[in-house]
Amino acid sequence: MYEDFTQERIAKLRAQCGASARDMSLSIGLNESYINRIENKKALPSLQVFFYICDYFHITPQEFFDEGNAYPEKLNELVEEAKKMDEESLSHIIAIIKEMNRKKT
């Protein structure tokens, strides 16, 4: 169960950031086919490599396994920008988000 989730999550997050499996593998210091092997369900990352993968995506292991957070890097970016805002601006942003979510349902 978690094996499939892990492999699919890596593929989805990698696609979101627009990196090839080869480039990602090389960026984290591994063989050029390493990520491809994971995504094709031929391998699972070691715990150490899993941490490298999280670092690559700029997310925590907790965020990696949060199935309800489809875009963890974008959510982190939103939170970091929101931290710079005053209370009134935050209230406006929250109202906009709530309205957008209401329209989706």
Biopython code that builds the backbone (N, CA, C, O; Angstrom):
import numpy as np
from Bio.PDB.StructureBuilder import StructureBuilder

atoms = [
    (1, "MET", "N", (0.826, -1.200, 0.000)),
    (1, "MET", "CA", (0.000, 0.000, 0.000)),
    (1, "MET", "C", (0.870, 1.264, 0.000)),
    (1, "MET", "O", (0.750, 2.102, -0.893)),
    (2, "TYR", "N", (1.745, 1.397, 1.005)),
    (2, "TYR", "CA", (2.588, 2.583, 1.068)),
    (2, "TYR", "C", (3.650, 2.586, -0.023)),
    (2, "TYR", "O", (4.122, 3.645, -0.437)),
    (3, "GLU", "N", (4.019, 1.409, -0.482)),
    (3, "GLU", "CA", (4.990, 1.348, -1.567)),
    (3, "GLU", "C", (4.429, 2.057, -2.796)),
    (3, "GLU", "O", (5.102, 2.900, -3.389)),
    (4, "ASP", "N", (3.200, 1.718, -3.179)),
    (4, "ASP", "CA", (2.580, 2.352, -4.338)),
    (4, "ASP", "C", (2.424, 3.852, -4.119)),
    (4, "ASP", "O", (2.688, 4.650, -5.019)),
    (5, "PHE", "N", (1.992, 4.229, -2.917)),
    (5, "PHE", "CA", (1.822, 5.656, -2.624)),
    (5, "PHE", "C", (3.146, 6.387, -2.795)),
    (5, "PHE", "O", (3.200, 7.438, -3.434)),
    (6, "THR", "N", (4.213, 5.835, -2.226)),
    (6, "THR", "CA", (5.525, 6.480, -2.278)),
    (6, "THR", "C", (5.976, 6.674, -3.715)),
    (6, "THR", "O", (6.420, 7.759, -4.093)),
    (7, "GLN", "N", (5.864, 5.641, -4.500)),
    (7, "GLN", "CA", (6.306, 5.717, -5.890)),
    (7, "GLN", "C", (5.455, 6.698, -6.699)),
    (7, "GLN", "O", (5.986, 7.469, -7.498)),
    (8, "GLU", "N", (4.155, 6.669, -6.494)),
    (8, "GLU", "CA", (3.259, 7.565, -7.224)),
    (8, "GLU", "C", (3.428, 9.011, -6.770)),
    (8, "GLU", "O", (3.348, 9.934, -7.581)),
    (9, "ARG", "N", (3.661, 9.206, -5.474)),
    (9, "ARG", "CA", (3.845, 10.562, -4.938)),
    (9, "ARG", "C", (5.118, 11.185, -5.508)),
    (9, "ARG", "O", (5.123, 12.359, -5.878)),
    (10, "ILE", "N", (6.182, 10.415, -5.579)),
    (10, "ILE", "CA", (7.432, 10.933, -6.156)),
    (10, "ILE", "C", (7.191, 11.341, -7.608)),
    (10, "ILE", "O", (7.622, 12.415, -8.029)),
    (11, "ALA", "N", (6.515, 10.503, -8.366)),
    (11, "ALA", "CA", (6.249, 10.822, -9.776)),
    (11, "ALA", "C", (5.406, 12.086, -9.909)),
    (11, "ALA", "O", (5.680, 12.926, -10.766)),
    (12, "LYS", "N", (4.391, 12.225, -9.075)),
    (12, "LYS", "CA", (3.506, 13.390, -9.146)),
    (12, "LYS", "C", (4.250, 14.668, -8.766)),
    (12, "LYS", "O", (4.138, 15.680, -9.458)),
    (13, "LEU", "N", (5.005, 14.627, -7.675)),
    (13, "LEU", "CA", (5.739, 15.820, -7.241)),
    (13, "LEU", "C", (6.818, 16.204, -8.254)),
    (13, "LEU", "O", (7.050, 17.387, -8.505)),
    (14, "ARG", "N", (7.464, 15.212, -8.825)),
    (14, "ARG", "CA", (8.489, 15.486, -9.830)),
    (14, "ARG", "C", (7.863, 16.145, -11.059)),
    (14, "ARG", "O", (8.420, 17.093, -11.611)),
    (15, "ALA", "N", (6.708, 15.639, -11.481)),
    (15, "ALA", "CA", (6.025, 16.225, -12.640)),
    (15, "ALA", "C", (5.607, 17.666, -12.354)),
    (15, "ALA", "O", (5.681, 18.523, -13.235)),
    (16, "GLN", "N", (5.170, 17.930, -11.131)),
    (16, "GLN", "CA", (4.765, 19.285, -10.763)),
    (16, "GLN", "C", (5.914, 20.280, -10.858)),
    (16, "GLN", "O", (5.711, 21.437, -11.227)),
    (17, "CYS", "N", (7.108, 19.834, -10.529)),
    (17, "CYS", "CA", (8.244, 20.770, -10.591)),
    (17, "CYS", "C", (8.912, 20.755, -11.961)),
    (17, "CYS", "O", (9.861, 21.504, -12.188)),
    (18, "GLY", "N", (8.435, 19.918, -12.874)),
    (18, "GLY", "CA", (8.909, 19.932, -14.248)),
    (18, "GLY", "C", (10.290, 19.335, -14.473)),
    (18, "GLY", "O", (10.951, 19.652, -15.461)),
    (19, "ALA", "N", (10.724, 18.480, -13.570)),
    (19, "ALA", "CA", (12.042, 17.857, -13.711)),
    (19, "ALA", "C", (11.901, 16.474, -14.329)),
    (19, "ALA", "O", (10.900, 15.789, -14.119)),
    (20, "SER", "N", (12.893, 16.077, -15.080)),
    (20, "SER", "CA", (12.902, 14.710, -15.593)),
    (20, "SER", "C", (13.400, 13.785, -14.487)),
    (20, "SER", "O", (14.073, 14.226, -13.554)),
    (21, "ALA", "N", (13.070, 12.515, -14.597)),
    (21, "ALA", "CA", (13.533, 11.531, -13.611)),
    (21, "ALA", "C", (15.061, 11.482, -13.610)),
    (21, "ALA", "O", (15.679, 11.348, -12.554)),
    (22, "ARG", "N", (15.655, 11.589, -14.771)),
    (22, "ARG", "CA", (17.115, 11.577, -14.885)),
    (22, "ARG", "C", (17.734, 12.765, -14.162)),
    (22, "ARG", "O", (18.664, 12.601, -13.372)),
    (23, "ASP", "N", (17.210, 13.976, -14.436)),
    (23, "ASP", "CA", (17.756, 15.172, -13.804)),
    (23, "ASP", "C", (17.593, 15.125, -12.288)),
    (23, "ASP", "O", (18.492, 15.525, -11.549)),
    (24, "MET", "N", (16.457, 14.639, -11.834)),
    (24, "MET", "CA", (16.243, 14.539, -10.394)),
    (24, "MET", "C", (17.235, 13.563, -9.773)),
    (24, "MET", "O", (17.825, 13.849, -8.731)),
    (25, "SER", "N", (17.415, 12.418, -10.408)),
    (25, "SER", "CA", (18.371, 11.419, -9.910)),
    (25, "SER", "C", (19.755, 12.021, -9.767)),
    (25, "SER", "O", (20.404, 11.877, -8.730)),
    (26, "LEU", "N", (20.197, 12.688, -10.803)),
    (26, "LEU", "CA", (21.535, 13.283, -10.785)),
    (26, "LEU", "C", (21.629, 14.420, -9.775)),
    (26, "LEU", "O", (22.672, 14.602, -9.146)),
    (27, "SER", "N", (20.555, 15.188, -9.612)),
    (27, "SER", "CA", (20.553, 16.304, -8.660)),
    (27, "SER", "C", (20.709, 15.852, -7.219)),
    (27, "SER", "O", (21.277, 16.571, -6.397)),
    (28, "ILE", "N", (20.209, 14.673, -6.910)),
    (28, "ILE", "CA", (20.355, 14.187, -5.528)),
    (28, "ILE", "C", (21.544, 13.237, -5.390)),
    (28, "ILE", "O", (21.705, 12.570, -4.369)),
    (29, "GLY", "N", (22.372, 13.187, -6.435)),
    (29, "GLY", "CA", (23.632, 12.458, -6.359)),
    (29, "GLY", "C", (23.547, 10.963, -6.571)),
    (29, "GLY", "O", (24.347, 10.203, -6.026)),
    (30, "LEU", "N", (22.576, 10.541, -7.363)),
    (30, "LEU", "CA", (22.375, 9.114, -7.596)),
    (30, "LEU", "C", (22.538, 8.763, -9.066)),
    (30, "LEU", "O", (22.669, 9.639, -9.921)),
    (31, "ASN", "N", (22.529, 7.478, -9.341)),
    (31, "ASN", "CA", (22.589, 6.967, -10.706)),
    (31, "ASN", "C", (21.457, 7.589, -11.522)),
    (31, "ASN", "O", (20.362, 7.799, -10.998)),
    (32, "GLU", "N", (21.706, 7.882, -12.781)),
    (32, "GLU", "CA", (20.727, 8.593, -13.603)),
    (32, "GLU", "C", (19.378, 7.888, -13.750)),
    (32, "GLU", "O", (18.385, 8.540, -14.071)),
    (33, "SER", "N", (19.319, 6.586, -13.524)),
    (33, "SER", "CA", (18.048, 5.856, -13.674)),
    (33, "SER", "C", (17.366, 5.573, -12.328)),
    (33, "SER", "O", (16.336, 4.899, -12.290)),
    (34, "TYR", "N", (17.920, 6.072, -11.245)),
    (34, "TYR", "CA", (17.408, 5.718, -9.914)),
    (34, "TYR", "C", (15.934, 6.094, -9.716)),
    (34, "TYR", "O", (15.133, 5.250, -9.314)),
    (35, "ILE", "N", (15.575, 7.340, -9.992)),
    (35, "ILE", "CA", (14.191, 7.782, -9.793)),
    (35, "ILE", "C", (13.260, 7.053, -10.755)),
    (35, "ILE", "O", (12.141, 6.701, -10.382)),
    (36, "ASN", "N", (13.700, 6.827, -11.963)),
    (36, "ASN", "CA", (12.898, 6.079, -12.929)),
    (36, "ASN", "C", (12.584, 4.673, -12.399)),
    (36, "ASN", "O", (11.462, 4.191, -12.550)),
    (37, "ARG", "N", (13.552, 4.030, -11.792)),
    (37, "ARG", "CA", (13.334, 2.693, -11.228)),
    (37, "ARG", "C", (12.313, 2.738, -10.088)),
    (37, "ARG", "O", (11.501, 1.824, -9.946)),
    (38, "ILE", "N", (12.353, 3.793, -9.279)),
    (38, "ILE", "CA", (11.373, 3.931, -8.203)),
    (38, "ILE", "C", (9.982, 4.121, -8.794)),
    (38, "ILE", "O", (9.038, 3.433, -8.406)),
    (39, "GLU", "N", (9.859, 5.047, -9.727)),
    (39, "GLU", "CA", (8.554, 5.350, -10.316)),
    (39, "GLU", "C", (7.970, 4.165, -11.079)),
    (39, "GLU", "O", (6.750, 4.037, -11.182)),
    (40, "ASN", "N", (8.821, 3.305, -11.608)),
    (40, "ASN", "CA", (8.355, 2.108, -12.312)),
    (40, "ASN", "C", (8.195, 0.906, -11.386)),
    (40, "ASN", "O", (8.035, -0.227, -11.840)),
    (41, "LYS", "N", (8.241, 1.168, -10.099)),
    (41, "LYS", "CA", (7.982, 0.166, -9.054)),
    (41, "LYS", "C", (8.965, -0.994, -9.077)),
    (41, "LYS", "O", (8.622, -2.138, -8.778)),
    (42, "LYS", "N", (10.200, -0.660, -9.443)),
    (42, "LYS", "CA", (11.257, -1.666, -9.425)),
    (42, "LYS", "C", (12.160, -1.497, -8.210)),
    (42, "LYS", "O", (13.013, -2.344, -7.945)),
    (43, "ALA", "N", (11.972, -0.397, -7.463)),
    (43, "ALA", "CA", (12.811, -0.129, -6.295)),
    (43, "ALA", "C", (12.076, 0.815, -5.355)),
    (43, "ALA", "O", (11.119, 1.484, -5.746)),
    (44, "LEU", "N", (12.534, 0.859, -4.123)),
    (44, "LEU", "CA", (12.079, 1.835, -3.136)),
    (44, "LEU", "C", (13.318, 2.550, -2.611)),
    (44, "LEU", "O", (14.385, 1.947, -2.504)),
    (45, "PRO", "N", (13.181, 3.832, -2.283)),
    (45, "PRO", "CA", (14.348, 4.542, -1.776)),
    (45, "PRO", "C", (14.686, 4.112, -0.350)),
    (45, "PRO", "O", (13.801, 3.749, 0.426)),
    (46, "SER", "N", (15.968, 4.156, -0.017)),
    (46, "SER", "CA", (16.364, 3.961, 1.378)),
    (46, "SER", "C", (15.868, 5.171, 2.170)),
    (46, "SER", "O", (15.450, 6.168, 1.583)),
    (47, "LEU", "N", (15.913, 5.087, 3.465)),
    (47, "LEU", "CA", (15.467, 6.208, 4.287)),
    (47, "LEU", "C", (16.325, 7.447, 4.016)),
    (47, "LEU", "O", (15.800, 8.557, 3.927)),
    (48, "GLN", "N", (17.626, 7.263, 3.886)),
    (48, "GLN", "CA", (18.512, 8.389, 3.606)),
    (48, "GLN", "C", (18.160, 9.039, 2.265)),
    (48, "GLN", "O", (18.086, 10.264, 2.170)),
    (49, "VAL", "N", (17.946, 8.233, 1.245)),
    (49, "VAL", "CA", (17.579, 8.778, -0.069)),
    (49, "VAL", "C", (16.198, 9.419, -0.009)),
    (49, "VAL", "O", (15.958, 10.429, -0.671)),
    (50, "PHE", "N", (15.289, 8.847, 0.772)),
    (50, "PHE", "CA", (13.965, 9.458, 0.948)),
    (50, "PHE", "C", (14.116, 10.889, 1.479)),
    (50, "PHE", "O", (13.425, 11.797, 1.016)),
    (51, "PHE", "N", (15.012, 11.092, 2.441)),
    (51, "PHE", "CA", (15.250, 12.438, 2.968)),
    (51, "PHE", "C", (15.821, 13.359, 1.890)),
    (51, "PHE", "O", (15.464, 14.536, 1.833)),
    (52, "TYR", "N", (16.701, 12.837, 1.037)),
    (52, "TYR", "CA", (17.230, 13.626, -0.080)),
    (52, "TYR", "C", (16.101, 14.023, -1.032)),
    (52, "TYR", "O", (16.068, 15.145, -1.537)),
    (53, "ILE", "N", (15.187, 13.097, -1.268)),
    (53, "ILE", "CA", (14.045, 13.364, -2.143)),
    (53, "ILE", "C", (13.173, 14.471, -1.559)),
    (53, "ILE", "O", (12.755, 15.381, -2.275)),
    (54, "CYS", "N", (12.903, 14.393, -0.266)),
    (54, "CYS", "CA", (12.119, 15.452, 0.391)),
    (54, "CYS", "C", (12.828, 16.792, 0.272)),
    (54, "CYS", "O", (12.194, 17.804, -0.024)),
    (55, "ASP", "N", (14.135, 16.808, 0.497)),
    (55, "ASP", "CA", (14.904, 18.047, 0.349)),
    (55, "ASP", "C", (14.806, 18.580, -1.075)),
    (55, "ASP", "O", (14.677, 19.786, -1.289)),
    (56, "TYR", "N", (14.866, 17.689, -2.028)),
    (56, "TYR", "CA", (14.771, 18.084, -3.440)),
    (56, "TYR", "C", (13.450, 18.804, -3.704)),
    (56, "TYR", "O", (13.413, 19.794, -4.435)),
    (57, "PHE", "N", (12.369, 18.304, -3.107)),
    (57, "PHE", "CA", (11.047, 18.913, -3.294)),
    (57, "PHE", "C", (10.774, 20.061, -2.330)),
    (57, "PHE", "O", (9.722, 20.695, -2.406)),
    (58, "HIS", "N", (11.712, 20.334, -1.424)),
    (58, "HIS", "CA", (11.550, 21.395, -0.417)),
    (58, "HIS", "C", (10.348, 21.142, 0.485)),
    (58, "HIS", "O", (9.591, 22.057, 0.811)),
    (59, "ILE", "N", (10.190, 19.887, 0.878)),
    (59, "ILE", "CA", (9.100, 19.509, 1.774)),
    (59, "ILE", "C", (9.649, 18.627, 2.886)),
    (59, "ILE", "O", (10.756, 18.096, 2.790)),
    (60, "THR", "N", (8.854, 18.481, 3.943)),
    (60, "THR", "CA", (9.225, 17.593, 5.035)),
    (60, "THR", "C", (8.693, 16.195, 4.749)),
    (60, "THR", "O", (7.799, 16.032, 3.918)),
    (61, "PRO", "N", (9.236, 15.176, 5.431)),
    (61, "PRO", "CA", (8.653, 13.836, 5.283)),
    (61, "PRO", "C", (7.161, 13.811, 5.639)),
    (61, "PRO", "O", (6.385, 13.091, 5.011)),
    (62, "GLN", "N", (6.768, 14.586, 6.634)),
    (62, "GLN", "CA", (5.347, 14.644, 7.001)),
    (62, "GLN", "C", (4.516, 15.172, 5.835)),
    (62, "GLN", "O", (3.445, 14.637, 5.547)),
    (63, "GLU", "N", (4.994, 16.201, 5.174)),
    (63, "GLU", "CA", (4.271, 16.757, 4.025)),
    (63, "GLU", "C", (4.239, 15.760, 2.867)),
    (63, "GLU", "O", (3.260, 15.697, 2.124)),
    (64, "PHE", "N", (5.300, 14.990, 2.717)),
    (64, "PHE", "CA", (5.326, 13.981, 1.663)),
    (64, "PHE", "C", (4.174, 12.994, 1.836)),
    (64, "PHE", "O", (3.508, 12.635, 0.865)),
    (65, "PHE", "N", (3.942, 12.559, 3.068)),
    (65, "PHE", "CA", (2.911, 11.547, 3.313)),
    (65, "PHE", "C", (1.522, 12.124, 3.568)),
    (65, "PHE", "O", (0.588, 11.366, 3.831)),
    (66, "ASP", "N", (1.363, 13.427, 3.497)),
    (66, "ASP", "CA", (0.059, 14.059, 3.687)),
    (66, "ASP", "C", (-0.728, 13.954, 2.385)),
    (66, "ASP", "O", (-0.584, 14.790, 1.492)),
    (67, "GLU", "N", (-1.556, 12.924, 2.286)),
    (67, "GLU", "CA", (-2.306, 12.661, 1.052)),
    (67, "GLU", "C", (-3.268, 13.784, 0.692)),
    (67, "GLU", "O", (-3.614, 13.952, -0.478)),
    (68, "GLY", "N", (-3.706, 14.558, 1.691)),
    (68, "GLY", "CA", (-4.636, 15.652, 1.438)),
    (68, "GLY", "C", (-3.965, 16.903, 0.903)),
    (68, "GLY", "O", (-4.644, 17.869, 0.558)),
    (69, "ASN", "N", (-2.653, 16.900, 0.829)),
    (69, "ASN", "CA", (-1.895, 18.054, 0.358)),
    (69, "ASN", "C", (-1.257, 17.700, -0.978)),
    (69, "ASN", "O", (-0.138, 17.189, -1.038)),
    (70, "ALA", "N", (-1.987, 17.979, -2.036)),
    (70, "ALA", "CA", (-1.521, 17.594, -3.376)),
    (70, "ALA", "C", (-0.348, 18.441, -3.855)),
    (70, "ALA", "O", (0.423, 18.001, -4.707)),
    (71, "TYR", "N", (-0.203, 19.647, -3.320)),
    (71, "TYR", "CA", (0.839, 20.568, -3.770)),
    (71, "TYR", "C", (1.612, 21.122, -2.570)),
    (71, "TYR", "O", (1.515, 22.314, -2.276)),
    (72, "PRO", "N", (2.370, 20.284, -1.880)),
    (72, "PRO", "CA", (3.028, 20.747, -0.641)),
    (72, "PRO", "C", (3.994, 21.902, -0.841)),
    (72, "PRO", "O", (4.063, 22.790, 0.009)),
    (73, "GLU", "N", (4.733, 21.917, -1.922)),
    (73, "GLU", "CA", (5.689, 23.014, -2.130)),
    (73, "GLU", "C", (4.952, 24.332, -2.343)),
    (73, "GLU", "O", (5.371, 25.368, -1.827)),
    (74, "LYS", "N", (3.857, 24.299, -3.099)),
    (74, "LYS", "CA", (3.065, 25.519, -3.329)),
    (74, "LYS", "C", (2.407, 25.996, -2.040)),
    (74, "LYS", "O", (2.346, 27.199, -1.784)),
    (75, "LEU", "N", (1.916, 25.067, -1.230)),
    (75, "LEU", "CA", (1.300, 25.447, 0.040)),
    (75, "LEU", "C", (2.341, 26.077, 0.961)),
    (75, "LEU", "O", (2.046, 27.059, 1.644)),
    (76, "ASN", "N", (3.550, 25.528, 0.989)),
    (76, "ASN", "CA", (4.624, 26.127, 1.786)),
    (76, "ASN", "C", (4.921, 27.549, 1.321)),
    (76, "ASN", "O", (5.122, 28.449, 2.136)),
    (77, "GLU", "N", (4.947, 27.741, 0.008)),
    (77, "GLU", "CA", (5.202, 29.070, -0.549)),
    (77, "GLU", "C", (4.103, 30.043, -0.136)),
    (77, "GLU", "O", (4.382, 31.184, 0.231)),
    (78, "LEU", "N", (2.856, 29.589, -0.197)),
    (78, "LEU", "CA", (1.728, 30.423, 0.207)),
    (78, "LEU", "C", (1.842, 30.817, 1.670)),
    (78, "LEU", "O", (1.648, 31.981, 2.021)),
    (79, "VAL", "N", (2.156, 29.856, 2.518)),
    (79, "VAL", "CA", (2.278, 30.127, 3.961)),
    (79, "VAL", "C", (3.411, 31.122, 4.221)),
    (79, "VAL", "O", (3.250, 32.045, 5.018)),
    (80, "GLU", "N", (4.542, 30.943, 3.563)),
    (80, "GLU", "CA", (5.673, 31.853, 3.762)),
    (80, "GLU", "C", (5.312, 33.283, 3.349)),
    (80, "GLU", "O", (5.680, 34.240, 4.031)),
    (81, "GLU", "N", (4.607, 33.422, 2.254)),
    (81, "GLU", "CA", (4.182, 34.760, 1.828)),
    (81, "GLU", "C", (3.127, 35.326, 2.775)),
    (81, "GLU", "O", (3.136, 36.520, 3.074)),
    (82, "ALA", "N", (2.226, 34.479, 3.244)),
    (82, "ALA", "CA", (1.172, 34.933, 4.163)),
    (82, "ALA", "C", (1.750, 35.416, 5.488)),
    (82, "ALA", "O", (1.185, 36.310, 6.117)),
    (83, "LYS", "N", (2.854, 34.845, 5.914)),
    (83, "LYS", "CA", (3.498, 35.261, 7.166)),
    (83, "LYS", "C", (3.947, 36.719, 7.118)),
    (83, "LYS", "O", (4.119, 37.348, 8.162)),
    (84, "LYS", "N", (4.134, 37.247, 5.943)),
    (84, "LYS", "CA", (4.615, 38.620, 5.771)),
    (84, "LYS", "C", (3.471, 39.648, 5.769)),
    (84, "LYS", "O", (3.714, 40.855, 5.738)),
    (85, "MET", "N", (2.234, 39.160, 5.801)),
    (85, "MET", "CA", (1.078, 40.045, 5.652)),
    (85, "MET", "C", (0.548, 40.510, 7.003)),
    (85, "MET", "O", (0.769, 39.882, 8.038)),
    (86, "ASP", "N", (-0.164, 41.640, 6.952)),
    (86, "ASP", "CA", (-0.830, 42.118, 8.169)),
    (86, "ASP", "C", (-2.172, 41.401, 8.332)),
    (86, "ASP", "O", (-2.620, 40.695, 7.428)),
    (87, "GLU", "N", (-2.799, 41.584, 9.472)),
    (87, "GLU", "CA", (-4.033, 40.853, 9.784)),
    (87, "GLU", "C", (-5.161, 41.140, 8.795)),
    (87, "GLU", "O", (-5.889, 40.229, 8.399)),
    (88, "GLU", "N", (-5.306, 42.395, 8.398)),
    (88, "GLU", "CA", (-6.387, 42.742, 7.470)),
    (88, "GLU", "C", (-6.183, 42.056, 6.114)),
    (88, "GLU", "O", (-7.124, 41.511, 5.538)),
    (89, "SER", "N", (-4.960, 42.089, 5.619)),
    (89, "SER", "CA", (-4.675, 41.437, 4.342)),
    (89, "SER", "C", (-4.920, 39.938, 4.419)),
    (89, "SER", "O", (-5.468, 39.342, 3.492)),
    (90, "LEU", "N", (-4.511, 39.330, 5.533)),
    (90, "LEU", "CA", (-4.755, 37.893, 5.718)),
    (90, "LEU", "C", (-6.247, 37.584, 5.708)),
    (90, "LEU", "O", (-6.672, 36.589, 5.121)),
    (91, "SER", "N", (-7.036, 38.427, 6.351)),
    (91, "SER", "CA", (-8.488, 38.222, 6.371)),
    (91, "SER", "C", (-9.066, 38.264, 4.957)),
    (91, "SER", "O", (-9.944, 37.471, 4.616)),
    (92, "HIS", "N", (-8.574, 39.188, 4.142)),
    (92, "HIS", "CA", (-9.038, 39.277, 2.751)),
    (92, "HIS", "C", (-8.655, 38.022, 1.960)),
    (92, "HIS", "O", (-9.465, 37.483, 1.206)),
    (93, "ILE", "N", (-7.426, 37.570, 2.140)),
    (93, "ILE", "CA", (-6.961, 36.374, 1.429)),
    (93, "ILE", "C", (-7.789, 35.151, 1.843)),
    (93, "ILE", "O", (-8.170, 34.343, 0.996)),
    (94, "ILE", "N", (-8.061, 35.022, 3.128)),
    (94, "ILE", "CA", (-8.874, 33.904, 3.617)),
    (94, "ILE", "C", (-10.265, 33.956, 2.999)),
    (94, "ILE", "O", (-10.801, 32.927, 2.588)),
    (95, "ALA", "N", (-10.851, 35.145, 2.929)),
    (95, "ALA", "CA", (-12.184, 35.290, 2.326)),
    (95, "ALA", "C", (-12.160, 34.900, 0.856)),
    (95, "ALA", "O", (-13.088, 34.252, 0.372)),
    (96, "ILE", "N", (-11.118, 35.282, 0.148)),
    (96, "ILE", "CA", (-10.994, 34.926, -1.276)),
    (96, "ILE", "C", (-10.875, 33.415, -1.431)),
    (96, "ILE", "O", (-11.532, 32.824, -2.288)),
    (97, "ILE", "N", (-10.049, 32.794, -0.614)),
    (97, "ILE", "CA", (-9.869, 31.338, -0.698)),
    (97, "ILE", "C", (-11.174, 30.615, -0.397)),
    (97, "ILE", "O", (-11.534, 29.664, -1.091)),
    (98, "LYS", "N", (-11.879, 31.058, 0.630)),
    (98, "LYS", "CA", (-13.161, 30.432, 0.972)),
    (98, "LYS", "C", (-14.154, 30.563, -0.181)),
    (98, "LYS", "O", (-14.871, 29.614, -0.497)),
    (99, "GLU", "N", (-14.195, 31.725, -0.800)),
    (99, "GLU", "CA", (-15.106, 31.935, -1.928)),
    (99, "GLU", "C", (-14.729, 31.044, -3.109)),
    (99, "GLU", "O", (-15.603, 30.473, -3.762)),
    (100, "MET", "N", (-13.445, 30.925, -3.381)),
    (100, "MET", "CA", (-12.994, 30.050, -4.478)),
    (100, "MET", "C", (-13.357, 28.600, -4.199)),
    (100, "MET", "O", (-13.788, 27.887, -5.106)),
    (101, "ASN", "N", (-13.191, 28.153, -2.964)),
    (101, "ASN", "CA", (-13.544, 26.786, -2.607)),
    (101, "ASN", "C", (-15.032, 26.542, -2.663)),
    (101, "ASN", "O", (-15.467, 25.449, -3.026)),
    (102, "ARG", "N", (-15.816, 27.532, -2.313)),
    (102, "ARG", "CA", (-17.290, 27.418, -2.391)),
    (102, "ARG", "C", (-17.725, 27.228, -3.841)),
    (102, "ARG", "O", (-18.630, 26.445, -4.127)),
    (103, "LYS", "N", (-17.084, 27.940, -4.741)),
    (103, "LYS", "CA", (-17.440, 27.846, -6.150)),
    (103, "LYS", "C", (-17.075, 26.499, -6.749)),
    (103, "LYS", "O", (-17.689, 26.068, -7.726)),
    (104, "LYS", "N", (-16.068, 25.817, -6.166)),
    (104, "LYS", "CA", (-15.666, 24.509, -6.665)),
    (104, "LYS", "C", (-16.687, 23.425, -6.337)),
    (104, "LYS", "O", (-16.795, 22.437, -7.064)),
    (105, "THR", "N", (-17.429, 23.599, -5.262)),
    (105, "THR", "CA", (-18.368, 22.546, -4.846)),
    (105, "THR", "C", (-19.746, 22.763, -5.372)),
    (105, "THR", "O", (-20.641, 21.961, -5.107)),
]
sb = StructureBuilder()
sb.init_structure("model")
sb.init_model(0)
sb.init_chain("A")
sb.init_seg("    ")
for serial, (resi, resn, name, xyz) in enumerate(atoms, 1):
    if name == "N":
        sb.init_residue(resn, " ", resi, " ")
    sb.init_atom(name, np.array(xyz, "f"), 0.0, 1.0, " ", f" {name:<3s}", serial, name[0])
structure = sb.get_structure()
